[in-house]
Amino acid sequence: MTLRDAGRVGQQLSGTVKVAASQTISAHLIPQCIAHSNRRYPDIDFVLHDRPQQWVLESIRQGEVDFGIVIDPGPAADLQCEVVLAEPFLLLCREDHPFASLTEVPWQALQDERLILQDYASGSRPLIDAALSRLAIRANIVQEIGHPATLFPMVEAGIGISVLPALALPLPQGSRLAVKRLTPVVERKLMLVRRKNRSLSGAAQAIWEVVRIQAQRLTEARIRDPLFNASED
């Protein structure tokens, strides 16, 4: 089969592919994936289920979706997982907060600061808790919220500061907020996940590859961003 023939086969793929992802992933990675899929595979109907992480994992296990994109769920013998993106947690504060004048902020500086964090519907929260515990930081959590977009107005209102994943960016236009690197770097891993005992259809495999490639492009785009790279002093 020539490359031209392979491309023609790709254009002929059709069917409905159901993909589940948590809210931050759905808002900031999946739109590009759907747009790319629509261009390359016009006969594939890419259906997104935007749900909390535990719902995503359960829907994969029950076969309600073809596959999902989640934050590292830990050991899961019944799932096939592929890491597609590793990204750091960042500090979110107001522009008038003392941290806003720093290039980077040590996690230890969060001691006794008023923190606004996502609740446990988010796959990020256990990772943040683990980092705080590992670094012996006494957390003063004043608000726990469900939707990641709510972090921005809460911090801007002066209720506290926050720790958020890089994928939650960019900041809302016109906001009086700042984002800083946290040190040491604590990352979360985004994974493509499917059931081990279920093979993907040709259409679903094609969409799986679309998501993997779009995540790779996002990683490459961050290489020159100083927010993701320590200065070379």
PASEPA-578901 format. One line per 5 residues: number of its first residue (from 1); their letters; for each residue x, y, z of N, C-alpha, C. Coordinates in nm, 4 decimals. Layout:
REM residues N
NUM> a> X Y Z X Y Z X Y Z | ...
//
This chain:
REM residues 233
1> mtlrd> 0.0844 -0.1200 0.0000 0.0000 0.0000 0.0000 0.0879 0.1249 0.0000 | 0.0631 0.2166 -0.0924 0.1403 0.3408 -0.0973 0.0881 0.4396 0.0057 | 0.1659 0.5456 0.0300 0.1221 0.6498 0.1234 -0.0072 0.7146 0.0751 | -0.0171 0.7307 -0.0556 -0.1397 0.7892 -0.1110 -0.2594 0.6984 -0.0837 | -0.2387 0.5677 -0.0977 -0.3468 0.4728 -0.0687 -0.3848 0.4780 0.0788
6> agrvg> -0.2828 0.4864 0.1666 -0.3098 0.4916 0.3100 -0.3912 0.6155 0.3455 | -0.3573 0.7286 0.2835 -0.4331 0.8513 0.3072 -0.5772 0.8380 0.2635 | -0.5958 0.7683 0.1489 -0.7316 0.7489 0.0983 -0.8130 0.6626 0.1949 | -0.7506 0.5596 0.2522 -0.8188 0.4754 0.3502 -0.8594 0.5592 0.4711 | -0.7665 0.6480 0.5159 -0.7958 0.7341 0.6304 -0.9175 0.8203 0.6052
11> qqlsg> -0.9292 0.8734 0.4849 -1.0435 0.9586 0.4520 -1.1739 0.8790 0.4552 | -1.1651 0.7481 0.4344 -1.2855 0.6667 0.4264 -1.3325 0.6161 0.5634 | -1.2539 0.6357 0.6673 -1.2952 0.5923 0.7999 -1.4219 0.6657 0.8409 | -1.5128 0.5933 0.9049 -1.6389 0.6555 0.9447 -1.6895 0.5896 1.0727 | -1.7906 0.6518 1.1324 -1.8500 0.5986 1.2537 -1.8470 0.7014 1.3657
16> tvkva> -1.8989 0.6611 1.4795 -1.9023 0.7476 1.5973 -1.7964 0.7017 1.6963 | -1.7153 0.7949 1.7456 -1.6139 0.7649 1.8465 -1.6458 0.8473 1.9706 | -1.6682 0.7772 2.0811 -1.7020 0.8429 2.2073 -1.5774 0.8519 2.2945 | -1.5447 0.9734 2.3356 -1.4248 0.9992 2.4157 -1.4654 1.0736 2.5419 | -1.4153 1.0291 2.6562 -1.4445 1.0945 2.7833 -1.3191 1.1626 2.8364
21> asqti> -1.3368 1.2802 2.8942 -1.2244 1.3547 2.9507 -1.2752 1.4471 3.0597 | -1.1870 1.4801 3.1544 -1.2240 1.5717 3.2618 -1.2324 1.7142 3.2085 | -1.2812 1.8058 3.2921 -1.3167 1.9394 3.2441 -1.1981 2.0192 3.1910 | -1.0868 2.0193 3.2631 -0.9720 2.0971 3.2167 -0.9201 2.0430 3.0841 | -0.9115 1.9116 3.0742 -0.8641 1.8494 2.9504 -0.9613 1.8790 2.8364
26> sahli> -1.0913 1.8684 2.8666 -1.1932 1.8936 2.7640 -1.1857 2.0355 2.7113 | -1.1607 2.1307 2.8016 -1.1641 2.2717 2.7624 -1.0391 2.3158 2.6874 | -0.9237 2.2539 2.7166 -0.7989 2.3112 2.6671 -0.7152 2.2196 2.5772 | -0.7558 2.0964 2.5587 -0.6843 2.0075 2.4670 -0.7778 1.9495 2.3616 | -0.8963 1.9087 2.4042 -0.9858 1.8367 2.3145 -1.0398 1.9219 2.1992
31> pqcia> -1.0666 2.0525 2.2158 -1.1177 2.1285 2.1004 -1.0270 2.1199 1.9778 | -0.8940 2.1285 1.9999 -0.8018 2.1173 1.8876 -0.8069 1.9775 1.8265 | -0.8264 1.8777 1.9125 -0.8352 1.7394 1.8633 -0.9588 1.7200 1.7764 | -1.0718 1.7746 1.8208 -1.1952 1.7621 1.7430 -1.1819 1.8352 1.6099 | -1.1238 1.9557 1.6132 -1.1077 2.0330 1.4897 -1.0189 1.9592 1.3898
36> hsnrr> -0.9078 1.9022 1.4413 -0.8171 1.8279 1.3532 -0.8867 1.7038 1.2987 | -0.9623 1.6352 1.3829 -1.0346 1.5159 1.3394 -1.1364 1.5494 1.2318 | -1.2070 1.6609 1.2512 -1.3086 1.6990 1.1522 -1.2475 1.7248 1.0158 | -1.1255 1.7809 1.0153 -1.0584 1.8083 0.8882 -1.0062 1.6806 0.8232 | -0.9449 1.5953 0.9046 -0.8794 1.4769 0.8487 -0.9753 1.3603 0.8275
41> ypdid> -1.0735 1.3473 0.9165 -1.1683 1.2348 0.9093 -1.3113 1.2900 0.9116 | -1.3551 1.3512 0.8046 -1.4863 1.4175 0.8041 -1.6038 1.3235 0.8283 | -1.5852 1.1934 0.8089 -1.6958 1.0990 0.8278 -1.6959 1.0349 0.9658 | -1.6020 1.0754 1.0529 -1.6012 1.0270 1.1908 -1.6683 1.1304 1.2806 | -1.7646 1.0848 1.3568 -1.8351 1.1725 1.4511 -1.7654 1.1613 1.5873
46> fvlhd> -1.6914 1.2640 1.6254 -1.6145 1.2688 1.7507 -1.7073 1.3240 1.8590 | -1.7482 1.2367 1.9516 -1.8415 1.2759 2.0573 -1.7668 1.2830 2.1905 | -1.7688 1.3997 2.2534 -1.7000 1.4213 2.3801 -1.7955 1.4094 2.4974 | -1.7531 1.3352 2.5987 -1.8231 1.3297 2.7272 -1.7356 1.4014 2.8300 | -1.7803 1.5160 2.8755 -1.7053 1.6039 2.9652 -1.7515 1.5760 3.1081
51> rpqqw> -1.6701 1.5024 3.1849 -1.7134 1.4564 3.3166 -1.5962 1.4538 3.4153 | -1.6241 1.4435 3.5459 -1.5164 1.4268 3.6448 -1.4378 1.2984 3.6196 | -1.3154 1.2943 3.6718 -1.2240 1.1845 3.6425 -1.2809 1.0470 3.6777 | -1.3411 1.0319 3.7951 -1.3901 0.8992 3.8341 -1.4999 0.8507 3.7400 | -1.5830 0.9438 3.6923 -1.6865 0.9075 3.5950 -1.6208 0.8623 3.4662
56> vlesi> -1.5155 0.9329 3.4240 -1.4443 0.8969 3.3015 -1.3899 0.7545 3.3120 | -1.3227 0.7248 3.4228 -1.2650 0.5908 3.4411 -1.3737 0.4828 3.4423 | -1.4845 0.5111 3.5090 -1.5929 0.4127 3.5152 -1.6558 0.3920 3.3779 | -1.6702 0.4993 3.3007 -1.7304 0.4861 3.1677 -1.6407 0.4055 3.0743 | -1.5091 0.4153 3.0945 -1.4160 0.3337 3.0158 -1.4330 0.1869 3.0537
61> rqgev> -1.4357 0.1626 3.1828 -1.4480 0.0229 3.2306 -1.5795 -0.0410 3.1876 | -1.6868 0.0381 3.1827 -1.8178 -0.0152 3.1452 -1.8385 -0.0208 2.9938 | -1.7414 0.0283 2.9178 -1.7541 0.0259 2.7726 -1.8503 0.1292 2.7175 | -1.8795 0.2321 2.7977 -1.9716 0.3370 2.7520 -1.9039 0.4348 2.6558 | -1.7714 0.4390 2.6604 -1.6942 0.5225 2.5675 -1.5840 0.4360 2.5075
66> dfgiv> -1.5288 0.4801 2.3961 -1.4206 0.4047 2.3321 -1.2910 0.4161 2.4120 | -1.2621 0.5379 2.4583 -1.1440 0.5584 2.5429 -1.1574 0.6926 2.6139 | -1.0640 0.7215 2.7020 -1.0677 0.8470 2.7750 -0.9305 0.9086 2.7860 | -0.9278 1.0343 2.8294 -0.8028 1.1031 2.8618 -0.8139 1.1471 3.0066 | -0.7234 1.0989 3.0899 -0.7313 1.1240 3.2333 -0.5949 1.1614 3.2895
71> idpgp> -0.5962 1.2108 3.4121 -0.4735 1.2291 3.4878 -0.4367 1.0926 3.5446 | -0.3089 1.0626 3.5477 -0.2570 0.9322 3.5913 -0.3430 0.8733 3.7032 | -0.4147 0.7633 3.6767 -0.5026 0.7053 3.7784 -0.4311 0.6106 3.8742 | -0.3004 0.5922 3.8531 -0.2280 0.4960 3.9354 -0.2449 0.3552 3.8807 | -0.1976 0.2547 3.9543 -0.2048 0.1172 3.9058 -0.3488 0.0762 3.8743
76> aadlq> -0.3684 0.0211 3.7563 -0.5012 -0.0243 3.7140 -0.4815 -0.1405 3.6180 | -0.4944 -0.2622 3.6690 -0.4634 -0.3820 3.5912 -0.5576 -0.4015 3.4730 | -0.6766 -0.3415 3.4798 -0.7751 -0.3635 3.3743 -0.7703 -0.2572 3.2646 | -0.6767 -0.1625 3.2770 -0.6701 -0.0531 3.1807 -0.5364 -0.0497 3.1087 | -0.5399 -0.0100 2.9827 -0.4182 0.0148 2.9059 -0.3979 0.1656 2.9008
81> cevvl> -0.2850 0.2118 2.9524 -0.2597 0.3556 2.9647 -0.1358 0.3962 2.8852 | -0.1435 0.5109 2.8216 -0.0301 0.5663 2.7478 -0.0137 0.7132 2.7853 | 0.1007 0.7492 2.8408 0.1271 0.8883 2.8767 0.1432 0.9711 2.7491 | 0.0678 1.0812 2.7394 0.0786 1.1668 2.6218 0.1246 1.3089 2.6557 | 0.1190 1.3450 2.7837 0.1579 1.4808 2.8218 0.1956 1.4839 2.9697
86> aepfl> 0.3110 1.5410 2.9999 0.3513 1.5661 3.1385 0.3652 1.7165 3.1546 | 0.3002 1.7711 3.2559 0.3025 1.9154 3.2730 0.3086 1.9515 3.4208 | 0.3668 2.0691 3.4516 0.3845 2.1071 3.5917 0.2605 2.1731 3.6507 | 0.2528 2.1662 3.7835 0.1577 2.2499 3.8558 0.2200 2.3884 3.8730 | 0.1362 2.4911 3.8674 0.1803 2.6294 3.8743 0.1068 2.7029 3.9856
91> llcre> 0.1648 2.8136 4.0280 0.1019 2.8973 4.1291 0.0194 3.0064 4.0628 | -0.1011 3.0285 4.1127 -0.1883 3.1353 4.0652 -0.2115 3.2336 4.1788 | -0.1819 3.3609 4.1532 -0.2038 3.4640 4.2545 -0.2448 3.5941 4.1868 | -0.2817 3.6935 4.2665 -0.3124 3.8248 4.2116 -0.1846 3.8992 4.1794 | -0.1960 3.9958 4.0896 -0.0788 4.0751 4.0510 -0.0211 4.1552 4.1676
96> dhpfa> -0.1033 4.1849 4.2692 -0.0544 4.2623 4.3829 -0.0086 4.1744 4.4993 | -0.0048 4.0429 4.4777 0.0440 3.9511 4.5824 0.1968 3.9526 4.5812 | 0.2615 3.9394 4.6980 0.4094 3.9377 4.7010 0.4721 3.8331 4.6082 | 0.4045 3.7198 4.5881 0.4591 3.6155 4.5007 0.4673 3.6617 4.3553 | 0.3858 3.7600 4.3159 0.3800 3.8023 4.1761 0.5105 3.8653 4.1290
101> sltev> 0.5924 3.9133 4.2215 0.7196 3.9759 4.1835 0.8325 3.8749 4.1703 | 0.8064 3.7483 4.2013 0.9089 3.6452 4.1968 0.9075 3.5736 4.0619 | 1.0240 3.5253 4.0196 1.0317 3.4443 3.8985 0.9742 3.3058 3.9226 | 1.0047 3.2504 4.0386 0.9508 3.1204 4.0774 0.9241 3.1213 4.2266 | 0.8354 3.0335 4.2694 0.7927 3.0297 4.4098 0.8162 2.8897 4.4646
106> pwqal> 0.8875 2.8756 4.5766 0.9041 2.7430 4.6368 0.7730 2.6952 4.6986 | 0.7478 2.5668 4.6879 0.6278 2.5105 4.7496 0.6214 2.5467 4.8982 | 0.7375 2.5492 4.9643 0.7390 2.5777 5.1083 0.6800 2.7145 5.1416 | 0.6798 2.8057 5.0429 0.6235 2.9389 5.0661 0.4712 2.9343 5.0814 | 0.4103 2.8212 5.0472 0.2652 2.8078 5.0597 0.2216 2.7805 5.2039
111> qderl> 0.3184 2.7578 5.2913 0.2885 2.7319 5.4325 0.1990 2.8429 5.4885 | 0.0829 2.8025 5.5379 -0.0133 2.8927 5.6028 -0.0787 2.9931 5.5076 | -0.0460 2.9899 5.3772 -0.1173 3.0747 5.2810 -0.2605 3.0215 5.2628 | -0.3512 3.1103 5.2339 -0.4901 3.0710 5.2088 -0.4989 3.0103 5.0683 | -0.5366 2.8835 5.0610 -0.5367 2.8113 4.9335 -0.6789 2.7827 4.8860
116> ilqdy> -0.6996 2.8023 4.7576 -0.8229 2.7628 4.6900 -0.7855 2.6497 4.5951 | -0.8415 2.5316 4.6174 -0.8053 2.4148 4.5369 -0.9288 2.3491 4.4778 | -0.9089 2.2770 4.3688 -1.0170 2.1951 4.3159 -1.0481 2.0832 4.4148 | -1.1719 2.0354 4.4113 -1.2104 1.9279 4.5031 -1.1662 1.7928 4.4484 | -1.2109 1.6866 4.5140 -1.1594 1.5539 4.4805 -1.2255 1.4913 4.3575
121> asgsr> -1.3141 1.5648 4.2908 -1.3614 1.5192 4.1602 -1.2507 1.5334 4.0563 | -1.1529 1.6179 4.0873 -1.0397 1.6390 3.9971 -0.9300 1.5372 4.0237 | -0.8740 1.4837 3.9165 -0.7614 1.3918 3.9319 -0.6349 1.4614 3.9782 | -0.6320 1.5960 3.9707 -0.5139 1.6710 4.0147 -0.5051 1.6827 4.1662 | -0.6185 1.6819 4.2333 -0.6172 1.7115 4.3769 -0.5331 1.6117 4.4582
126> plida> -0.5428 1.4812 4.4357 -0.4564 1.3899 4.5118 -0.3079 1.4165 4.4894 | -0.2708 1.4608 4.3691 -0.1306 1.4896 4.3411 -0.0848 1.6140 4.4169 | -0.1705 1.7150 4.4249 -0.1380 1.8363 4.5003 -0.1271 1.8040 4.6486 | -0.2227 1.7267 4.6994 -0.2182 1.6863 4.8409 -0.0898 1.6108 4.8720 | -0.0511 1.5212 4.7803 0.0696 1.4406 4.8026 0.1935 1.5300 4.8059
131> alsrl> 0.1977 1.6318 4.7190 0.3124 1.7230 4.7173 0.3192 1.8031 4.8466 | 0.2066 1.8530 4.8930 0.2030 1.9287 5.0181 0.2476 1.8424 5.1350 | 0.2024 1.7180 5.1376 0.2390 1.6266 5.2460 0.3873 1.5906 5.2405 | 0.4351 1.5595 5.1200 0.5749 1.5196 5.1029 0.6705 1.6307 5.1443 | 0.6311 1.7552 5.1215 0.7158 1.8694 5.1544 0.6834 1.9270 5.2920
136> airan> 0.6003 1.8553 5.3674 0.5654 1.8937 5.5060 0.5087 2.0347 5.5129 | 0.4190 2.0667 5.4203 0.3561 2.1982 5.4164 0.2178 2.1894 5.4798 | 0.1933 2.2743 5.5777 0.0631 2.2790 5.6436 -0.0310 2.3616 5.5569 | -0.1284 2.2952 5.4979 -0.2181 2.3619 5.4033 -0.3337 2.4289 5.4767 | -0.3605 2.5528 5.4400 -0.4760 2.6255 5.4906 -0.5744 2.6407 5.3748
141> ivqei> -0.6539 2.5364 5.3529 -0.7442 2.5328 5.2381 -0.8755 2.6011 5.2763 | -0.9018 2.7153 5.2137 -1.0187 2.7946 5.2513 -1.1387 2.7694 5.1601 | -1.1131 2.7195 5.0387 -1.2233 2.6868 4.9480 -1.1836 2.5672 4.8626 | -1.2804 2.4779 4.8396 -1.2628 2.3650 4.7484 -1.3741 2.3738 4.6451 | -1.3368 2.3841 4.5197 -1.4372 2.4098 4.4154 -1.4351 2.2987 4.3105
146> ghpat> -1.5463 2.2879 4.2376 -1.5601 2.1790 4.1430 -1.5097 2.2105 4.0033 | -1.5384 2.3300 3.9537 -1.5008 2.3611 3.8157 -1.3726 2.4429 3.8134 | -1.2730 2.4016 3.7345 -1.1434 2.4710 3.7351 -1.1522 2.6187 3.6981 | -1.2471 2.6559 3.6136 -1.2586 2.7962 3.5742 -1.2930 2.8862 3.6917 | -1.3510 2.8301 3.7977 -1.3884 2.9090 3.9146 -1.2664 2.9548 3.9934
151> lfpmv> -1.1525 2.8885 3.9748 -1.0304 2.9297 4.0452 -0.9951 3.0748 4.0143 | -1.0114 3.1152 3.8900 -0.9658 3.2484 3.8496 -1.0409 3.3612 3.9209 | -1.1746 3.3649 3.9179 -1.2434 3.4729 3.9884 -1.2265 3.4674 4.1395 | -1.2106 3.3468 4.1952 -1.1911 3.3348 4.3405 -1.0582 3.3969 4.3811 | -0.9527 3.3685 4.3054 -0.8218 3.4270 4.3363 -0.8234 3.5766 4.3091
156> eagig> -0.8855 3.6172 4.2006 -0.8894 3.7597 4.1670 -0.9663 3.8400 4.2717 | -1.0619 3.7763 4.3379 -1.1391 3.8436 4.4420 -1.0607 3.8583 4.5725 | -0.9429 3.7950 4.5782 -0.8603 3.8074 4.6974 -0.8899 3.7066 4.8055 | -0.9623 3.5995 4.7720 -0.9987 3.4991 4.8715 -0.8785 3.4127 4.9079 | -0.7876 3.3947 4.8159 -0.6687 3.3150 4.8412 -0.5878 3.3001 4.7143
161> isvlp> -0.4875 3.2115 4.7180 -0.4078 3.1781 4.6002 -0.4376 3.0339 4.5639 | -0.3846 2.9883 4.4512 -0.4193 2.8535 4.4076 -0.3013 2.7834 4.3426 | -0.3129 2.6533 4.3328 -0.2211 2.5682 4.2575 -0.3042 2.5062 4.1457 | -0.2598 2.5236 4.0225 -0.3381 2.4743 3.9104 -0.2484 2.4100 3.8061 | -0.3024 2.3195 3.7251 -0.2223 2.2572 3.6193 -0.2026 2.3529 3.5038
166> alalp> -0.0943 2.3349 3.4314 -0.0634 2.4236 3.3195 -0.1735 2.4242 3.2147 | -0.2439 2.3132 3.2003 -0.3467 2.3048 3.0967 -0.4653 2.3968 3.1260 | -0.4754 2.4487 3.2487 -0.5829 2.5427 3.2823 -0.5605 2.6802 3.2207 | -0.4378 2.7074 3.1746 -0.4070 2.8351 3.1106 -0.4644 2.8378 2.9697 | -0.4819 2.9544 2.9091 -0.4326 3.0849 2.9520 -0.5228 3.1500 3.0554
171> lpqgs> -0.4718 3.2567 3.1175 -0.5503 3.3348 3.2110 -0.6644 3.4051 3.1375 | -0.7740 3.4308 3.2078 -0.8823 3.5073 3.1433 -0.8328 3.6439 3.0971 | -0.8764 3.6866 2.9820 -0.8329 3.8140 2.9254 -0.8713 3.9295 3.0184 | -0.7756 4.0167 3.0455 -0.8018 4.1326 3.1285 -0.7968 4.1077 3.2777 | -0.7623 3.9863 3.3183 -0.7582 3.9561 3.4615 -0.6359 4.0198 3.5269
176> rlavk> -0.6448 4.0385 3.6580 -0.5333 4.0935 3.7354 -0.4636 3.9790 3.8094 | -0.4253 3.8785 3.7319 -0.3692 3.7571 3.7895 -0.2280 3.7328 3.7357 | -0.1521 3.6536 3.8111 -0.0169 3.6150 3.7702 0.0005 3.4655 3.7916 | 0.0810 3.4038 3.7066 0.1133 3.2612 3.7181 0.2638 3.2465 3.7313 | 0.3090 3.1643 3.8273 0.4517 3.1469 3.8538 0.4860 2.9979 3.8609
181> rltpv> 0.6123 2.9674 3.8249 0.6614 2.8303 3.8429 0.6680 2.7973 3.9916 | 0.6365 2.6746 4.0241 0.6560 2.6236 4.1602 0.7788 2.5342 4.1608 | 0.8623 2.5479 4.2631 0.9811 2.4628 4.2750 0.9820 2.3925 4.4101 | 1.0252 2.2670 4.4140 1.0642 2.1840 4.2992 0.9450 2.1539 4.2087 | 0.9744 2.1197 4.0836 0.8682 2.0918 3.9866 0.7905 1.9668 4.0287
186> verkl> 0.6596 1.9798 4.0317 0.5702 1.8660 4.0544 0.4821 1.8550 3.9314 | 0.4839 1.7408 3.8669 0.4115 1.7234 3.7416 0.2907 1.6316 3.7577 | 0.1992 1.6497 3.6686 0.0921 1.5515 3.6504 0.1066 1.4936 3.5102 | 0.0658 1.3693 3.4944 0.0748 1.3018 3.3651 -0.0651 1.2774 3.3105 | -0.0862 1.3206 3.1864 -0.2111 1.2937 3.1182 -0.1954 1.1670 3.0361
191> mlvrr> -0.2970 1.0819 3.0428 -0.2880 0.9513 2.9792 -0.4095 0.9218 2.8921 | -0.3829 0.8627 2.7786 -0.4882 0.7993 2.7008 -0.5150 0.6642 2.7663 | -0.6423 0.6331 2.7895 -0.6774 0.5113 2.8640 -0.7902 0.4375 2.7930 | -0.7732 0.3068 2.7822 -0.8796 0.2218 2.7283 -0.8780 0.0886 2.8014 | -0.9826 0.0101 2.7826 -0.9869 -0.1223 2.8448 -0.8866 -0.2158 2.7787
196> knrsl> -0.8201 -0.2952 2.8597 -0.7202 -0.3877 2.8042 -0.7838 -0.4940 2.7159 | -0.9035 -0.5350 2.7495 -0.9655 -0.6459 2.6756 -1.0577 -0.5983 2.5642 | -1.0390 -0.4738 2.5226 -1.1246 -0.4213 2.4152 -1.0381 -0.3559 2.3087 | -1.0438 -0.4110 2.1881 -0.9685 -0.3509 2.0782 -1.0486 -0.2337 2.0219 | -0.9777 -0.1322 1.9774 -1.0432 -0.0148 1.9222 -1.0827 -0.0382 1.7769
201> sgaaq> -1.1918 0.0240 1.7366 -1.2289 0.0227 1.5954 -1.1271 0.1059 1.5177 | -1.1290 0.0935 1.3852 -1.0377 0.1729 1.3046 -1.0578 0.3219 1.3276 | -1.1834 0.3649 1.3403 -1.2128 0.5062 1.3633 -1.1623 0.5504 1.4998 | -1.1860 0.4681 1.6024 -1.1419 0.5041 1.7373 -0.9899 0.5076 1.7465 | -0.9220 0.4149 1.6789 -0.7754 0.4154 1.6781 -0.7229 0.5419 1.6107
206> aiwev> -0.7905 0.5861 1.5058 -0.7498 0.7082 1.4373 -0.7628 0.8293 1.5297 | -0.8713 0.8364 1.6066 -0.8918 0.9487 1.6986 -0.7925 0.9413 1.8137 | -0.7622 0.8203 1.8612 -0.6588 0.8009 1.9643 -0.5274 0.8648 1.9173 | -0.4911 0.8405 1.7919 -0.3670 0.8968 1.7371 -0.3759 1.0482 1.7236 | -0.4923 1.0998 1.6888 -0.5103 1.2447 1.6796 -0.4832 1.3098 1.8146
211> vriqa> -0.5386 1.2534 1.9217 -0.5175 1.3090 2.0555 -0.3698 1.3014 2.0938 | -0.3065 1.1887 2.0661 -0.1648 1.1725 2.0990 -0.0793 1.2770 2.0272 | -0.1066 1.2998 1.9006 -0.0281 1.3955 1.8218 -0.0523 1.5384 1.8691 | -0.1766 1.5728 1.9006 -0.2055 1.7084 1.9481 -0.1384 1.7350 2.0826 | -0.1342 1.6350 2.1696 -0.0643 1.6498 2.2980 0.0854 1.6688 2.2755
216> qrlte> 0.1411 1.5964 2.1794 0.2829 1.6103 2.1467 0.3126 1.7506 2.0943 | 0.2251 1.8043 2.0136 0.2433 1.9399 1.9605 0.2377 2.0440 2.0727 | 0.1496 2.0213 2.1693 0.1423 2.1131 2.2829 0.2720 2.1099 2.3620 | 0.3268 1.9916 2.3825 0.4546 1.9779 2.4524 0.5647 2.0534 2.3797 | 0.5701 2.0379 2.2480 0.6723 2.1050 2.1681 0.6559 2.2568 2.1726
221> arird> 0.5312 2.3046 2.1786 0.5064 2.4486 2.1812 0.5528 2.5119 2.3116 | 0.5634 2.4321 2.4172 0.6024 2.4847 2.5478 0.7535 2.4910 2.5682 | 0.8285 2.4342 2.4772 0.9732 2.4220 2.4971 1.0388 2.5573 2.5190 | 0.9951 2.6587 2.4466 1.0582 2.7908 2.4563 0.9848 2.8854 2.5518 | 0.8826 2.8370 2.6198 0.8070 2.9216 2.7129 0.8798 2.9251 2.8473
226> plfna> 0.9215 3.0436 2.8939 0.9964 3.0510 3.0205 0.9175 3.0011 3.1407 | 0.7862 2.9992 3.1311 0.7056 2.9498 3.2426 0.7306 2.8015 3.2679 | 0.7724 2.7298 3.1645 0.7928 2.5859 3.1759 0.9402 2.5466 3.1800 | 1.0282 2.6452 3.1778 1.1699 2.6143 3.1725 1.2478 2.7061 3.2652 | 1.3325 2.6491 3.3481 1.4151 2.7295 3.4385 1.5123 2.8136 3.3581
231> sed> 1.5417 2.9322 3.4075 1.6376 3.0197 3.3382 1.7767 2.9589 3.3429 | 1.8547 2.9817 3.2385 1.9886 2.9235 3.2291 2.0922 3.0248 3.2808 | 2.0990 3.0389 3.4095 2.1952 3.1320 3.4719 2.3248 3.0596 3.5057
//
